[in-house]
Amino acid sequence: MESVCLPIHAHTRLVAVLGYPVGHSLSPQMQNAAIAAAGLPGQYMAFSVPPGGLADALHGLAALGAVGANITIPHKVAAVKLMDRVSCDAAGLGAVNTVCFTGDAIVGHNTDVAGFAAAAQSDGFELCGAPAVVYGAGGAARAVAFSMLDYAMDVTVVNRTWERADEMVAQVLDGAGMTHGVTAARAGSQEEREAVHQAAIIVNATSAGMTPHEDTMPPVPLDCLREGTVVMDLVYRPRETRLLAAARAAGCDTIDGVSMLVHQGAASFRLWFGLEPDTGLMQEAVEAALAGES
């Protein structure tokens, strides 16, 4: 896909992603494609912000009149305390991934919640009431489980360290103001095997299988997979991970990580500009960037 950039001038508004490291981010290609297609006077840039520098970076962007920012690893949790206000999703998760500079206020949101649901639904999956298994206990896993509760899904969380999975379950339920709907299972347990066999959707929210560790994969018992189960991997480098390849061979439907990247980015775009972005174009920009890397 040919990149289109609008001229930069005195009216150009800044949007950014703040992380450490941040050189791997594909958000600039994706968001700049959407900004150009909408004819907006904006430019999206990536800034490397080491731990301890987030407050200065946010206040600097606010002082410069920036529209907003994405917050990525390792700043999502720390960002919450630096906000003047936070959305319900961000407060419930205890993590911010999108910031809007509104007047004199810095407002935090979390679009990973909406991003997961939109990604799954865009591939035709019906979320409501479906049994699910989520692998991982970090911020991405928390957002996925939190989103699933909005659709009355029965969620089992599996992590290599059971204590972290159990802690995440408590955090998600507390953040959602609920007492049930999410449980933890030990990796390798009979509970995990039964949950995987009964699941309508299985989501890998760990970094297992991500470049440069393509030979790794989450501890999913592949012999428990059923034909027609949806297996979603939030990893998008490579697009087809070992888990997705194994799931496809078992007759499962698969969703790669590009979809959630695009849809959480689209949710951020709506917050910043109040416009509907061209998600197809955003996906093309990500795919082109990934193709260029390979």
N, C-alpha and C positions, 0 to 999 in steps of 0.2 A: 504494500500500500504506500502510495506517495504521500509524504508528510506535507501538510499545509500549515504555514505559520503566518499570522497576521503581523503587520508592522508594529514595532515597539515605539511608542511615543509618550508624550507627557500624560496622557490619559490612561495608559496601560495599568491595569490593576494586578497586583501580585497575589498568587496563591502558591503554597509550598508544601513540601513534605519534610518533616523533621525526624531524623533517626540517627542511629550510630551502630553500625555503619549504615549508609544509605545508598551506596553506589549501585547496589543490585536492583533498586526500585524501578519498576516499569510504569509507575504512576505518571511521571512527566510525559512520556509518549502517549499514554492513554488519555490523560486529562487535557493535554494541549490539542489533541485531535478533536475532542468534544468542544473545547473552547473555540477553536477555529471554525468548526462546522456551525456553531451557533452565532458566529460573527461577533463574539464578545471581545472587548479590549482587555484581554487578560493574558497572563503568562504564568505557567506553573513550573516551579523550579524545585530542586532537591538540595537540602542543606544538611551537612553533617554536623550534628550537635552532640558533643560528648556528655556523659552523665554529669549533672551539676550545672549544665548550661541551658537547660530548657526554659527556665523562668526568664532569663535575659533574652533568649531567642523569641519567645512569645511576645514579650513587651516591646522588643525591637520591631517585630512585624506589625504590632498594633500601632506603634508610633509612625510607621511608614505608610499606614493606611491600607494594609493588606486586607483582602477579602476574607481569607481564611487559611486553614492549614490542615494537613493530615499529620497525625502523630503515629509513629511506628516504633518498633522495638529499639531501645528498651524503655521508652518513655510513657507508655499508655497508662500505667497505674499512677506514676508520679504526677501526670498531667492533671488528674482529678483535683488535687489540692490547689492547683494554680488557676482554676476556673472561678469566675464570678458566679456563674450558674451552670448547672449540668442538666441534661435531659433525664427522663426517667430511666431509659435504657442504660445510659452511662452511669447513673447513680446505682442502679441495681447491679451492674457488672463490676463497679469499682474501677472502670477503665474508660479512657477517652481516646478515640482514634480520629475524630474530626472536630475542628475548632472553627467557630465563626466569630469574627470581630464585628460586633454590633454596637455602634455608638461608643460609649465608654466601657462596654462590657466585653469580657472574653467568655464565650459560651461553649461548653463542651458537649459533644454528642458521641454516640457509638453506632456507626453504620454497619458494623459486622453483623449485628442482629438481623437487620432488614436484608443485608446482603446475602446471608445464607438462605433465607426463605425465598428471596427472589431467584437465586441461582437454582434452587431445587425445583421451584415451580416453573421456571422457564424451560426446564427439560421435561415438563409434563408430570412431575411427581406430585401426588396429592398428600399434603402434610397431615391434615386433620386426623387425629386419633391414631396415627400409625406408630407401631413399636419401632424403636430406634436404638442403635448402639453408637456411642461416640468414643473414639480412642483419643486419649490425651487429657491433660489436666491444666493446661496453660490458658492464656487469654483467649485464643481462638476457640478452644474446646468449650470454654465457659460461655462465649457468645453463641455458639451453636446450640448448646443445651438450653440457654436462656430463651433463644428464639423458638425452640421446639415446644417449650411450655406454653407459648402463646397459641399453639395449635393443639393443645391437649394431648401431646404425644407422650408415650410411655418410654422414658429414656434410661438406658443403662450406660454408665460411664466406666470405661476400662482404662487403666494406666499401669505401666510396669511397676510403679510404686503405689500400692493400694492406698496408703495413708493420704497421698496427694489427691487421689480420686475421691476419697471419702470427704476430704476437706473441701474439694471443689463442689461436691454435691450440696454440702451445707451452705456454701456461699451462694450458689445459684438459687436454692430454695429460699434462703433468707432475702436475697435481692428481689426475688419475684413475689415475696410475701406469701409463700405456699408451704405446705407441710408434706406434700407427696408429689410424685410424678417423675422424680429422678432418683436413681439408686446407683450404688457403686458395686462393681464386681471385680474380683481378683483375676489378673491375667492367668490363663491356664486353668481356671476353675470350671466346674460343671455349670455354674451359674452363667459364666461368660459364654460357654458353648451353646447353652439353651437360648440365651438372648440373641446370639448371632444367627442361630437357625431360625428363630421366630421373627427376626427383624425385617421390616419393610425397607429400611434404609440404614446403611452403615457409613459413618463418616470418620475418615482419618483426619484428625486435627493436630497431629504431631508433625515433626519435621522428618520423620523416618522416610527414606526414599528420595529426599531432596538432594540435588546436585551439591557437592560432589560425592554424596553417599548413596548413589542410585541402587546399590546392591542391598541396602537395608529395607526393612518394611515393618510396619506395626505388627504386634503379636496376634493377628487375626487368625483364628483356626479355620483355614481354608476348606477343610473337609466338612465344615458346618454350613457353608454357603449354599443357598437355595437358588435355583434358576429363577430369574425375574426379580430378585432382590436388587435394589439400587445401591451401588457402592460409590461413594463420593470421596475424592481425595483433595484436600485443600492445597496440596503441593502442586505447583505449576511448572517447576523445573526438575525433571522433564515432565512433559504434558502427560505421557502415559507412564506412570510409575510401575514398579513391580507389582504392587497391590492391584492396580487397575488391570494390568495384563492378566494376572491370575484370576481376578473376578470375571473378566470378559471370557476367559477360557472355561469358567464354571457356569457360563450362561447368564451371568448377572448383567444388568444395565449399569453403565458407568458414567460419572460426571467428573471432569477434571477440574483443577484448581483455577483455571482461567475464568470460569463462570462466576465464582464468588468474588474474585478480584475485580471484575468488571462491575458487578452489581453493587458491591459496597462502595466502589468509586462513583457509581452513578448516584447513589444516595447522598454522598458528600456533595456532588455537583448540584443537586437540587437544593440542598441547604444553603450553599454559597450564592447561587445565582437565581433561585426561584424558577428555574426552567427545566424542562425535560430533556436530558441529553440523548444523543444518538448512541444507544448501547451497542448497536451493531458495528458502528464505526469504532467505538472504544475497543471492542473485542478484536477487530481487524488490526488496530494499532498494536495491541499486545501480541497477537499472533505474528505480526510482521517483525516485531522486536525479537521474539523468541526464535523465529526462523533465521534471523540475521546472526544470532548467537551460535546456532548450530552449523 
